[in-house]
Amino acid sequence: MDVDFPTDVLPEGTGLLLADAYDAEIVRMGPETRLAPARRKVIVHKFARHAALRLQALRDPRRPPLVGIGAESDD
């Protein structure tokens, strides 16, 4: 949220970050929600694959992106 935003309209049970163009401050931590192990594994693998593809694109920008056979969908 912007520093000028009226924070009293926000629910108390949610997290709150105040930020401007240069800095941010955590005012309240939000509730921690844990993912099921299978779902967490899928998310970590998607994140890692996406990061690897971005690094590959930086390393060799002329190579076409890996799509099609064997590529995971973005669901």
ROTIKE-992862 format. One line per 2 residues: their letters; for each residue x, y, z of C-alpha. Coordinates in steps of 0.2 Angstrom, whole numbers, plus 5000, padded with zeros to 4 digits. Layout:
A) X,Y,Z  ...
//
This chain:
MD) 5000,5000,5000  5005,5018,4998
VD) 5010,5027,5013  4995,5039,5011
FP) 4982,5025,5010  4970,5024,5025
TD) 4975,5008,5033  4961,5008,5046
VL) 4949,5002,5032  4959,4985,5030
PE) 4955,4970,5040  4966,4967,5055
GT) 4969,4948,5051  4978,4952,5035
GL) 4996,4957,5032  5001,4975,5028
LL) 5016,4982,5019  5019,5001,5017
AD) 5029,5006,5002  5035,5021,4992
AY) 5046,5022,4977  5062,5019,4988
DA) 5058,5009,5003  5045,4997,5010
EI) 5041,4992,5028  5031,4977,5035
VR) 5019,4984,5047  5009,4967,5050
MG) 5014,4950,5045  5000,4940,5036
PE) 4994,4923,5042  5005,4909,5037
TR) 4996,4896,5026  5005,4880,5022
LA) 5004,4871,5005  5001,4852,5003
PA) 5018,4844,5000  5013,4838,4982
RR) 5007,4856,4978  5023,4864,4985
KV) 5033,4852,4974  5024,4857,4958
IV) 5026,4875,4962  5045,4873,4966
HK) 5047,4863,4950  5038,4876,4939
FA) 5048,4890,4947  5064,4881,4944
RH) 5060,4877,4926  5054,4895,4922
AA) 5071,4901,4930  5081,4889,4919
LR) 5072,4894,4903  5075,4913,4907
LQ) 5094,4909,4910  5095,4899,4894
AL) 5087,4914,4885  5099,4926,4892
RD) 5114,4915,4888  5108,4911,4870
PR) 5095,4924,4864  5095,4917,4846
RP) 5089,4900,4852  5070,4898,4850
PL) 5061,4895,4866  5058,4878,4872
VG) 5039,4875,4868  5029,4861,4861
IG) 5035,4843,4865  5040,4840,4883
AE) 5036,4858,4888  5025,4860,4903
SD) 5009,4870,4901  5006,4886,4912
D) 4991,4881,4921
//
